[in-house]
Amino acid sequence: MSSRIGRVLALSAGLGAAALLCAAQAQAATTWTVKAGSAGSGKTVAITGKTIGTTPQIHFKDATSGQTLTCNSGTAPGTTKVGKGRSGTAIGHINGPKTTWNTCTGPAGLKFNVTGINTWNLNASSYAAPVTKGSITNVKATVVDKGVCSFTVTGMVAVSYSNKTHVLTVPGTKATLKISGVSGCLGIINNGDHASFNGKYKLTANTKAFNPITITSP
């Protein structure tokens, strides 16, 4: 009997050790390393993302109504902190109020001004060299054609970042943004509509020596 109990205890100990090992490996996989040229560990680096590609470079689609708003180009300034063992949550930040959106037009000839609100969080969730996948959360912006149409957009978008091209891609394959506070808009954009966002931003550190910017895991 004691031999049998011993075998059970040994098996339990082995399973427990395996579980701890798997947990440790899972935890290790969720740590991140951010490098930015010659910037030392702990340094907060200012970054600017500028849209690239064929004009219009930004596409915002109301997936509920099928209406599309485009902007010729835009920028998204933000920061990240250099170092190892970083959490993927808020690995970078985007300054919403300082984002720019140039020559934005919508359905029925509407001409919009877009204003970002609050700080948006850039999060990393998975890595397969050279690409990190993640999300931008806490997104909030107002979209206004004065006297004709205005609404607020909130939510999150999926993103990916390539260490090879240094491009942050917002694919816009899912309508994860929500529209609220609609005023006017000719009935073509409504409260509760869901929307997607598509664009590509080339990320460059504001200090030349702090390029290139890379994100890896672990």
C-alpha positions in Angstrom: 0.0 0.0 0.0 2.8 2.4 0.9 4.5 1.7 -2.4 1.3 2.6 -4.3 0.8 5.8 -2.3 4.5 6.6 -3.1 3.9 6.2 -6.8 0.8 8.4 -6.6 2.7 11.1 -4.7 5.5 10.9 -7.2 3.1 11.2 -10.1 1.4 14.2 -8.5 4.7 15.8 -7.9 5.7 15.3 -11.5 2.5 16.7 -12.8 2.8 19.7 -10.5 6.4 20.3 -11.7 5.2 20.1 -15.3 2.4 22.6 -14.6 4.8 25.0 -12.9 7.2 24.7 -15.9 4.4 25.4 -18.4 3.3 28.4 -16.3 6.8 29.7 -16.2 7.2 29.3 -19.9 3.9 31.0 -20.6 4.9 33.9 -18.3 8.3 34.2 -20.1 6.6 34.4 -23.4 4.6 37.5 -22.3 7.7 39.6 -21.6 9.0 42.0 -24.2 12.2 43.8 -25.2 12.1 47.2 -26.7 15.2 48.7 -28.4 15.6 52.1 -29.9 19.0 52.6 -31.6 21.5 53.9 -29.0 18.9 54.7 -26.3 19.8 53.1 -23.0 17.6 50.9 -20.9 14.8 52.9 -19.1 14.9 55.7 -21.6 11.5 57.0 -22.8 11.8 57.6 -26.5 9.5 60.0 -28.5 8.2 58.5 -31.7 6.2 59.8 -34.7 4.2 57.6 -37.0 3.6 58.9 -40.5 1.1 57.3 -42.9 2.5 55.6 -46.0 1.0 54.1 -49.1 -1.4 55.2 -51.9 -3.5 58.3 -51.2 -5.9 58.3 -49.5 -3.8 56.6 -46.8 -6.5 56.4 -44.1 -9.8 54.6 -44.4 -12.5 54.6 -41.8 -15.6 52.5 -42.6 -19.0 52.5 -40.9 -19.5 48.7 -41.3 -23.2 49.0 -40.3 -24.1 51.5 -43.0 -21.3 50.7 -45.4 -20.3 54.4 -45.6 -16.5 55.2 -45.8 -14.6 58.2 -44.7 -11.0 58.7 -46.0 -8.1 61.0 -45.1 -5.2 61.7 -47.5 -2.6 61.3 -44.7 -1.9 61.6 -41.0 0.5 61.4 -38.2 0.5 59.7 -34.7 3.1 60.9 -32.2 3.8 58.9 -29.1 6.4 57.3 -26.8 7.8 53.9 -25.7 10.3 53.0 -23.0 13.5 51.0 -23.8 14.2 47.9 -21.8 13.9 44.1 -21.3 11.2 42.2 -19.4 8.5 44.7 -20.2 4.8 43.9 -20.1 3.0 43.9 -23.4 0.3 46.1 -21.9 0.8 49.7 -22.8 4.2 49.0 -24.2 3.8 52.3 -26.0 1.5 55.3 -25.9 -0.1 57.5 -28.6 -0.9 61.1 -27.9 -4.5 61.3 -29.2 -4.9 65.1 -29.2 -1.7 65.5 -31.2 -2.6 63.1 -34.0 -3.2 64.7 -37.3 -5.7 63.8 -40.1 -5.3 65.6 -43.4 -8.0 66.3 -46.0 -10.7 64.0 -44.6 -13.8 63.5 -46.7 -16.9 61.3 -46.4 -20.2 60.4 -48.1 -22.3 63.1 -49.7 -19.3 65.4 -50.0 -18.9 65.8 -46.2 -15.5 67.3 -45.2 -14.4 66.3 -41.7 -12.1 67.5 -39.0 -10.8 64.6 -36.8 -9.6 65.3 -33.2 -8.1 62.6 -31.1 -8.9 62.5 -27.3 -6.9 61.2 -24.4 -3.9 58.8 -24.5 -4.2 55.7 -26.6 -2.4 52.5 -25.4 -0.3 50.4 -27.8 -0.2 46.8 -26.6 1.8 43.7 -27.7 0.2 40.3 -27.4 2.2 37.8 -29.7 5.5 37.7 -31.6 6.7 35.7 -34.6 9.9 37.2 -36.0 10.0 39.9 -37.2 6.3 40.8 -36.5 4.6 41.7 -33.2 0.8 41.6 -33.1 -1.3 43.5 -30.7 -3.8 46.3 -30.3 -4.4 50.0 -29.7 -6.9 50.5 -26.9 -8.6 53.5 -25.3 -9.1 55.0 -28.7 -11.4 58.1 -28.7 -11.8 60.8 -31.4 -14.4 63.2 -32.6 -15.3 63.6 -36.2 -16.9 66.8 -37.3 -18.3 68.6 -40.4 -19.5 71.7 -38.6 -23.2 72.2 -38.7 -23.8 69.1 -40.8 -22.5 66.0 -39.1 -20.6 65.1 -36.0 -20.0 61.9 -34.0 -17.6 60.3 -31.6 -15.6 57.1 -32.2 -14.4 54.9 -29.3 -12.9 51.4 -28.8 -9.9 49.5 -30.0 -8.2 48.3 -33.2 -5.9 45.4 -33.9 -2.3 46.2 -35.1 0.9 44.6 -36.1 4.5 46.0 -36.1 7.4 44.8 -38.3 10.9 45.1 -37.0 12.0 44.8 -40.7 10.0 47.7 -42.2 9.3 49.6 -39.0 5.7 49.9 -40.1 2.7 49.8 -37.7 -0.2 48.3 -39.7 -3.8 48.8 -38.7 -5.5 46.2 -41.0 -9.1 47.2 -40.3 -10.4 43.7 -40.9 -12.8 43.9 -38.0 -15.3 46.6 -37.0 -14.1 47.0 -33.3 -14.9 50.7 -33.0 -18.2 52.1 -31.9 -20.0 55.3 -33.0 -21.9 57.5 -30.6 -23.0 61.1 -30.0 -24.2 61.4 -33.6 -25.6 64.8 -34.6 -27.0 65.3 -38.1 -25.1 63.2 -40.6 -28.1 62.9 -42.9 -29.1 59.6 -41.4 -26.2 57.8 -43.0 -24.2 57.5 -39.8 -26.0 56.5 -36.6 -25.5 55.8 -32.9 -24.4 52.3 -32.2 -22.9 51.7 -35.6 -19.7 49.7 -35.6 -16.7 50.8 -37.7 -13.2 49.8 -38.8 -10.0 51.7 -39.4 -7.3 51.0 -41.9 -3.8 52.6 -42.3 -0.1 52.0 -42.2 2.3 54.2 -40.1 6.1 54.3 -40.5 7.5 54.7 -37.0 10.6 56.8 -36.5 12.2 58.1 -33.3 12.3 61.8 -33.1 16.0 61.6 -32.2 17.9 60.1 -35.1 20.3 58.1 -33.0 17.4 56.3 -31.4 16.5 54.4 -34.6 15.6 51.7 -35.5 12.8 50.8 -33.1 12.4 47.1 -32.5 10.0 45.0 -30.3 10.8 41.4 -29.6 9.7 38.7 -27.2 11.0 37.3 -24.9 
